[in-house]
């Protein structure tokens, strides 16, 4: 077994990576980070075409390689087509980051079934469908691969008004372990990253009391940045994590270490 030198761990040259839901927000940061590491990146989006093109442009301006692909990955045909078009563009698939999802607010007693279904489809069903389609491609290639599911600390510590999202992300965590168990024999590793509160433009103005509470509770006293999550994804997808599968890594500034009683 060849063991890479540490300086090779985060060199993704020659590898193709998909980041679902990467036309904006956290996903765009993950896509840019993989491109910086040398990967050829698919920027997937459902409706944010303009945003996806901005991300592709940023990657290409820095000398990287990227393409945007529209696909609703909560639907079987969308997930299947995303994988097929990736292989058409880059000849293979090595890394899948299941990032697509929605994060709406809704009180449990007033929640419509359609709201529940939408959140389950966008956060959980998409993870299943993309993992299944990607695993079939990776098995056919015969060289294994890595999949990282973006979960949430709310999968362990639920927040009010998010019962549908809490349930979906909790399910993503156990699905990660189950998929790792089945696909390990094919050389496919699957892990989860659970972010805490991630900074975005305008969050301090839109939710000042929440940002203040977070910064008081988190031992590291700040919000996360997209790169914090992206670097965790790079680790799981790299040879540095070659004997890690079915794991969940909290990227939350330590907020879940806070005493709750």
Secondary structure, DSSP 4 states (H G I P E B T S, - for coil): -----GGGTT--TT-EEEETT-SSHHHHHHHHHHHHTT-EEEEEESS-HHHHHHHHHHHHHTT-EEEEEE--TTSHHHHHHHHHHHHHHHS---EEEE---------GGG--HHHHHHHHIIIIIHHHHHHHHHHHHHHHHTS-EEEEEE--GGGTS--TT-HHHHHHHHHHHHHHHHHHHHHGGGTEEEEEEEE--B--TTHHHHSHHHHHHHHHHSTT-S-B-HHHHHHHHHHHHSGGGTT--S-EEEESTTGGGS---
